Amino acid sequence: MAAQDSILSFQSVLATQDSAFPISIYELPKLAQGPSQILCRWGVHTADPVLEPFGFTTVEMVLWSTSEPIQKGSFARSVQMNNHALEKFMLQAIGRAKRGVPIGFQLLLPVSVSYVARSDILEFRMQGCDCVATAAGLMQSREKLSPWTQSTHGGDEICLEKVLNGAIGVIQAKNAPGVPVTEALDQVKTAIVNRLSFRWLLPEPVQPRRLAMVEVRPDHKSIEAIYSLGIQLIVLDQPGHWLEPDEGPYAHLRESFVPFDTNVDSHFGDRLTRALEALRVDGVVTRNDRLVTAVARVAETLGFPTSPAVAFEKATNKYATRLSEIERGFALCVSGPSDLQEKLHPSDRSEPIRLEYPLVVKPCEGDGSHCVSKVSTETQLFQAVEKVGHRIIRHEGAVPVPSDVLIEPYIDGPEVDVNFVLWDGEVLFSDVSDDFPSDADSPEATAADTFQETAFAHPSRLPPSEQDLLRQVLLDRILHMGFRSGIFHVEARVRHSAMKYTKRDGTLDLRYHEMRDETHEPKASVFLVEVNARPPGYYGLMSLAWTYGVDYFALHVLHALSDETRMRALSQPFLHGPQHDGALMLVLPERGGVLTSGDPAETFRKEHPEVMDNILLRREPFAMGDFVPGPDAPTMGFLSVLVVRSTMGRAGLLRNMAMIRRDWRHTIE
């Protein structure tokens, strides 16, 4: 490691090489109740065979405050620091530090001409890293970077000015009791290798692109990801939208807002075509299942990148999905109770359809698990079909249009979510999450119980052989539908799995069958529930992103622009696998009524501060005084949505989840 001594102020730097051990002095603008002088030790790795293939290297720097006067007479020449973002970052770190406590930094510098794939890649990939206090990218999206050079004035000395002004990122090591700053910096370097060993600095320029997005939910981190990709976003949505005001707090995330009627009626395609022709965009995208087929048709007409509209038709209509199955099982589609009556008890005395219970009744169209029921009798079947008729999916003029109804067998076995990133049939990344049982999965369930999700945990606990089977079978189903590229959120069950959900010491989890006879049991097989040709929902997406380092929404956007280079680059997970066990928890109302309690986090934080620290993201859709729909409503909302993690393995995750289930309290009257 090459190094030198210098005095640095945030206005100028004086440098020399008088000492073998690098000590620099930072003189800061006068800080309120803060230090006036900062000592610095720094060193440059002259060669880094691990990181340089990915386009960058690192510089270590340690700062600490001192009240002792420092003599500056021996320091010879002056240089200037012009990296204002780095200066701001360091000032904030110094302002937070106690006097005499060293602050360690790893600075990142480019080693070749390169282009930034995503400007917030450091903040995103370092999220949740226990040895990192904070991280910041000091670069712009799509920016061209020039290689940092170590020498100056034709000599061999390392120029601190070039280090500071050439830095494209900075990561501050977390101060931990009993951990020397040198060890903390080593931990950060290890984390950098694990999290940034991929080509996020690209060898070729990233072209500017303008993207139209139809119907944009208030998923702030996902929209920020579009901004960090350097994509100019045009929002098409209903007036009054959160991104509409030009002076609003999020206006910088989009180029413009276009008021647009998103009702998928017979005129939707014409409306969208006219809007896009006037906008001169390079692509169009949505993440709403209700819109994807119609948007794909328009994209095909205008020559934009898209998967085939006919493939979306099969994926978004659950009965069409069943008809497209390679091995088709029983599936019945009815328009409502009268149609069901005719099929079960034909008026023309033709052969009736014979049913075997239990059955699952669900809308053919629509997202979520709304109006999905398990029934065991004909009476329950008619009630469930009638309930689906209350869920309206669109309007044709003033006429509400409900979904048709799918009736199919109930399949037992662990349910999973499997996500895929595909490019031309190649799997760039995939993951498997365990979908914990819903109320309707219980053997004692009644028709009133629902299939609303309760929790997802990742990575999956299923045997590797069953996870491999899921990936292969579900990939075949996706390709058979006509898809080749994109992001896919697939739901499935494993029949005859080696594992099942059981309770042990009060904890529900997947465990191996104790009485299973491998020689006589049928082999495990896969039952496809549905294919969603889009990323998982926002909170599940963020949980997965922080677990694996892969942002499915960012990849969804890049696919809509046919950006293969960045899709491949940003599909790379952490080098050493998931950084923690993660979960998405969903708190359901047990009954409808008025919410009379406030934010559960206020009490929970006092009772379980350590668990609260592991809740990475949450949402409380209802405020005190709001009416909360009950389980029997056509659309039931969640009381709370929480992204939870544990660095203590699956057992630690389940303990955190159990405390939340027990003590995350709401009151409905």
N, C-alpha and C positions, 0 to 999 in steps of 0.2 A: 504494500500500500504506500503510495507516494503522498507526501504531505508537506505543509509549510506553516509558518507562524504569520499572523497578520493582525492588524487592528481594523475592525470594520465598524463604521457607523452607517446608519441607514441613509446617510447623505454621501459618504465616501468610504473608501477602504484603503488602508496603508499596509503594505506587505513587505516581508523580508524572509530570509531563510536562515536566521541565526541559530535556531534551536533544532535539535533532532526530534524533539517531541512537540507536536503541533499545538500551540496555544494562541488563540486569537482573542482580541478584545472588541466587543460590540459596544459602541456608544449609542444610546437610544435617545430620542426626544424625551424630554422630561415627562414621566408618567405620574399620574396622581397616585400617591402612596406606593410608588413602585421603585425599582432599582434604577440607578442612573448609568450603571456600567454592567456589561454582561461579558463574562469570559467565554471563550469558544475553543473547542478542540474539534478538528475536522480532518478527514482523510479520504483519499480517492483510491478506489480499486482500479489500478492501471489496466487490468484485464479481467474480464468476468466471463469465463467460458459457458456458464450456466445461462445467464440472462442475455448476453450480447446477441445470440441467434434470434432473439425476439425483439431486437432493435433498441435496447436500452441497457444502461448500467446504473450503479448506485454510488452515492457519496454519503458517508456517515458524518454527522455533525452533532456536537454536544454543546449546549449552552447552560450557563448557570450564573446567577446574579452574585455580585460581590459589593461590599461596602468599602473595600480597601482601595486606596488611590493606586492608579496604574500609570507607570512611566511610559511615555510614548516616544521618547527622543530617539530611540534606535530604529524606529520604523521609517523606511526610506520613501517609498513612492506611493502615490495615491491612485485608487481606481474607484469607479462609480458603480453602485448597484442600481439597476433599472427594472428589476423584477418586482413590480408593486404588489402583485398578488402574493408572492412569497413573503415580502416584507410585512404585509398585513397579517398573514398566517403566523409568522414568528412573533410579532408584537402581541397577538392575542394569546399565544402560548406562554409568553413571558409574563403577561399580565395575570395569568391564572396560576403561575408557579410561585411557590414559597422561596424566600431568599435562601440561597445556598443549595437548593435541590437541583441537580442536573436534569436537563431536558434533552432527550435524544431524538434525532431526526434522521430519516433516510430520504435523501433527495434522489430523484430519478432524472437521468439525462439521456437524450437520444444519441445513438452511436452511428446512425446512418440516415440518409435522407428518407423520410417516411411521412405518412399521413395518418391522422387521428381517426380511428374507427368510431369511437364514442368518447365524448369529452369528459364524462363523469365516471369513467371506468374505474378509477381508483376508489372513489367514494362508494361505488356499487360493490366492487369485489372485496373491499376491506370491511364492509358492514358486518358486524358481529364478531370480528376478530378480537379475541380477548387480550392480545398483547399490544393492540393499537388504540391510542387515545383518540386520534382523529386523523383524517386524510383529506387531501385536496388535490384535484387536477389543476394544473396551471396552464391549460391549453384550451384551444377552441375546437369545436367539432369540424372535421374535415381539414384542419390546419396542416399546412406543409411545415415539417420540422427539419432543421438542418443539424448535422451531427455536431455534438459538442467536441471540441478539441482541447487536449490537456496542455499543450505547449503554447507559449506566447513569446514574442520578440525573438523568435528563432532559437530559443533556449529550451532547456528541459524542465524548468520550474513549473509547478502546477499553479495556475492562476485562479485565485479565489473568485475574482470577478466573473470569470467564465463559468465557474461552478454555479454561482448564485443566479447569474443572468440566463444561464442555459437550462436551468431546472424546469422540467415540464410537470413535475409532481412532487409532493412532499407528504411524508407519513410520520406522525409523531408517535414515539414509543410511549406506552403507558407506564407510569411510575408505579411499581409494586413494592410493598415493604420487603426488605431483605434481598431484592434483586438489583445488582449493580447495573448501571446504565449501559455498560458494554454488553452485558448479557441480554438486557432488554432489546438492544439494537440487533443482536444476533437473532433473537426471536422474531423481530420484525423482518429481518432479511429472509429467514426461513419462510415466513408468511408470504413475502413477495414472490419467492420461488413457487410456492404452492398455488398462489392465486393469480399470478400475472405471467406465468410461463406459457404464453400463446401469442399469436401475432395480432395484438390490438393496435400496434403501429404497422400500417400497411405499406407495402413497397410501391403501390400505384396510387395516383390521385383518386379521391372520392368525389364523384360528380354531384353537383347540386341537383336536388329533386324536390318537386312540389307534389304533395299527397292530399287528396280529399278524403275526409273521414265522415261517414254518415252515422249520425247519432253517437255522441260522445258522452260517456258516463263520467261522473266526478271522481275519476280514478287518478288522482293527482300525480302519483309517482310514474304511472304509465305514460301520461301526457308529457311529463318532464323527460322521460326517456326518448320520446320522439324529438324533442328539442335538442337533447344531448347527441342525437345521431346527426344533427345538422339538416334535418328534413323540414321544409317549409310546410306547415300544416294549414289546410283550409277546412274549417268545420262547417258541416251542413247539419242543422238541427232546428228544433222548434224555437220560436222567439222566447226570450226570457231565460235563455240558457246561461250557465255559469261562465262560459267563455265568450259571451256576446259583447259585454261592455268594452269599448276600446280603452277606457281608463281603468278597467278592473285590475285586480291584483294578479290575474293570470293571463292578461292580454299578451304578454311577451311570449307565451308558449305557442301562439298560433299567428299565422300571417293575417288571416281575415276570418270573419264569421259570416256565413250566408244563411239567412232564415229559410227553412225548408220543411215541408210537410212530410214527416216520416211514416205516415200511415201507408201500409203496403196494400193499396187498392189497385184497381185495374189501370190507373193512370200513373202509378209510381215510376215505372220505367221511363215514360216520356218526360216526367218532371225532372228526374235525375239526369237524363241524357242532355236536356237543354241546359241545366245548371253546369254540368261538367264541360260542355263544349265552350261555354263562356269563360271558364276558369283557366284553361290551358294547363292542366295538371298532368303528371306522369303516371298516376295511378289512383285507384279508389279502393277503400277498405271499410269494413265494419267489423264489429265483434259481436253483433246481436244476431242470434239464430233466426229471429223473425225477419231479418233483412238480407241475410247472406245470399240466398238464391237470386233474389231480384237484383241485388247489386252486382252479382257475378254476370248476369245476363247483360247488363249495361256495359260492364267492363269488356265482355266479349265483343259487343257491338262496336265499341270505340277502340278496340285493339290494345287495351291495357292488360298487364300481367294478371292472370287469374287462373284458378282451377276451373274445370268445366262446370257450368251451371247445372247440368244433369247430375253430376256427382253431388252437388249441394242439395239437389232435390231429394236424392236418396237418403242423405244424412239427416236432413232437417225434418223429414216425415218418418216417424218411427215405423209405420206400416210399410212404407216403401223400403225402409232398411231391411225389414223382415223378408220382403219379396226378393231383395237382392242378395240374400244370404247364399253362401255356397251350399250349405246343408240346411235346407229350410225346415223349420219346425212348425208347430201349430201357431197360427195367428189369425185373429178375426177382427175385421174393421167394421164398425157400425157408425151411423150418423147420429143416433140417439136412441132413446128407449123404444120408440115405435119400430125402428129398424131392427133392434135386437129382438123384440117380440116376434117379428115376422120370421127371423132366422131360427129362433128356438121353437116357435109354434106356427109353422107356415099355414096361411089361410087356404092355400091351394092343396093342402094335404100331401105336399112333397116331403122328402126325407128331411127331418130336422137335423140341425147341428148338435152333436153330442159333446158335452163339456165334462172335463175332469178337473175337480177342484183340489187344491186352492188355485185361484187365478189372480193375475194382476191386471188392473184396469188403469189406463193412463191416456192422456191426450196424445193424439198423433203428432201434434205440433206444439211448440212452446218449450221454454227452458225451465230449469229447476225441477223439483219433485212435487210441484203443485198438483193437487187432484189425483195423485197416484194412490191407489188403494189395493189391498189384498182382500179377496172375498172368498168365502167358503160355501155360500148358498146362492140360489137363484135370486132370492129377495135382496141380498146384499149386492149382487151383481147389478140389478136394475137401479138400486140406489146410487151405486158408484158411477154408472153410466150417466145418470141424470146430473150428478155433481159435476162431471166434466163439462156438461153443456153450459154451466154457468161461467166457465172461463173463456173470456172473449179474447181472440188473438188479433183481430183487426176489424175495421169498419169499411163497408162498401157504401159510400154516401153516408146516410144516417143509420144504416142497417148494421147491427153488430153481427159478426161472423164468429161462431164458436168453432172449436176444433172437432174433427172426427175423433172416434174413440177406438183405441187398440185394446184388445183382450188377448192375453197370452198366458202360458203357464207360469206359476211362481217357481223359480229356481233357487234352491238352497245352496249355501256355500259362501265363503268369504267374498265380499265385493271389493273391487279395486278401481282406482283411477290410473290409467296409463297414458302418459303424454309422450308425443313423438314430435321431433323436428325432422322433416324429410326434405331432401332435395333430389329430384329425379329418381325417386324410389330408394335412395340411400338414406339410412338412418344416421343423422348427424348427432342426435342425442335423444335419450328417452329416460323416463323414470317411472317407478311404480309406487303408489301410495295406498295404504290400507284405509278403506272406508268402513268405519265402525258401524255396527248394526243399528238400524233405525227401530222405532217402536213396532212397526209392522213386521219386522223379522222375527219377533218373539213367537214361540209356539203357542203362547196364550193370547196372541194379538186378536183384536176384534176389528170389524170393518171401520171403526172410528179411528183406529191407529193409522199413522201416516208413514210414508217413506222419506220424510224430510231428514236430511243428513244431520248427524250429530257431531262427528269429528272425522278428520282425515289425519293420518300419521305417516311420516316419511323419514327415512326410507322404509319400504315394506319389510315385514317380518316373514313373509311367505318364503318357503324354500327356494333357493336359486333356480332349481329345475322348473318350478312352477312359474317363476318370474320370466324365465327364458321362454317357456311355452306361451305365456301371455303375449310377450313381445312378438313372437313369430306369428301366432294365429291372428292377432289383431292387426299386424302389419299387412297380412294377406287380405284381410277384410277391407282395410282402407284402400289398398291398391285395386281390389276387385270392384269397388264402387266407382273407380275412375280417377282417383286422386294420384298424383305423382309427387307433388311438393306442397309444403305448408306446415302449419302447426295443428296438431290434432289432440283433442282431449277426449279420451275414450273410456267408457265405463263398462265393466264386465264383471262376471262372477266366475269362480273356479269351482266346478262340480267335482265332487269326490276328492277334495283337497286333503292333503296329509294333516292340515291344521284346521282348527275351528275356534270360535270365540268361546272362552270359558272364564269363569271368575275364580280367582285364587286369592285368598286373603283380602277379599273385597275389591280386587282389581281385575277389570275385564281386559283381556288381550287375546291375541292369537296364540294357541298352544297346540302342540302335537296331540293327536288322538291317542289316548292311553290304551284303548282297547282295539285299535285299528289292526286288522290282519292284512298285511301287504300282499299276501299271496292270493287272497280271495276278493279284495276290494277292486272295483273298476279303476282304471287309470284316470288320473286327473284330466279334465277337459275344460274348455273355455266356452262360456255362454256370453255372447255380446249383448250388452244392454243398449248402448247407443254410441254413435260416433258424432262428436262435435268438432266440426272443421274450423276450429278457432282455439285460442288459448283458454286455459281454465279461468274461472272467475277471479276478480281482482285480488281478493285476500288470499285465496289459495295460490294464486300466481306469485304473490310477493313472498309467501312462506317458502315456496319452492325455489324462488330466485335466491333468497338468502341462504338456503340450505345447500344448493348445488353451484351457485354462481352463474346460472343461466336464466336470462330474462325472456320468457316465452312471448310476451307482448312485443318487445322490441323486435324479435325475430318475425313475428306476424306482420309487422309493419314493413320490414325489409323484404319479406316475400312478396308483398303487394307492389313493390317496386322492382322485383326481379334482381335484387342485389345479392347475388350468390356469394361474392367475396366476403361481405360482412356477415352474412348468415353463417357461413362456415367458420369464420373467425370467432364470432360471439356465441357459437354453440358449444364451445369448449368448457367443460366443468372444471372445478378445482382439481388440481393434479392428484391430490390424495383423497378424493371422494368427498362426500358430504361433510360439512364442517360441524354439524350438530344434528341431533334428532329434532324434527320440527313437526308442528301440528297446526291445523286449522280447526278451531273449536266454534261450534254454533250453539247458542243458547236459545231454546225454543220456549214459547209461552205454553203453559199447561192449560190455560183457558183464556178467553177473550175478556176485555174490560178496559178500564182506564188505568194507566200506569201512575201510581201515586208515589213512587220512590224516585230518588235522584240517581246520579251517576254511581254505579256500584264500586267504581275504582277508588273512591274516596275512603270508604271503610276498608276495602280489601287491601289497599296499600299499607294501612296501619297494622293489619293483622298478619299479612304475608309480604313484607317488603322484598324478600328475596325472589318470590315467585313473580311479583309485579315487575321486577327488573327483567324478567325473561318473557314478558309480553311485549313483543316487538311492534305490534300494530293492532289497533282495535277500532271498532265502530259501534256506537249505540244509536241505532236507527230511530228509536222513540225517545222523546223527552217527557218529563213529568207533565201529566195532564193529557197526553195523547191517548187516543183509543187504539188498543192493540187487538188485531183480529185473532180469533181463536183457531184451534187446529181444524175445525170443520169449515173454515172459510175457503173460497176458491183460491185465494192467494194469501198465504200466511207468511208474515215477516219474522225475521229473527230478532230476539231481544238484544242479543250481543253477538258480535263476530270478533274473534280474537286469534291472532297469530302468536303461537307460543313456541318456545324452544327449550332445549336442555342440552348442556354439555356433559351431562352425567349419564348418557345413554338412554335407551328406551325406558328403563325403569324410572329414571329421573324425570323423563317427560310425562310418564303416566302419573307420577306423584304430583307434578305441577297441575296436570289436568284434573286430578281428583280434588285438589284443594279449590280449584276454580269452580268445579261442579258443585261443591258443597257450600262455598262461602261467597260466590259472586251472586248477590241477592237482588231480586226485583220484587216489587209488590204490585199486584194487579187487583183492583176491586171493581 
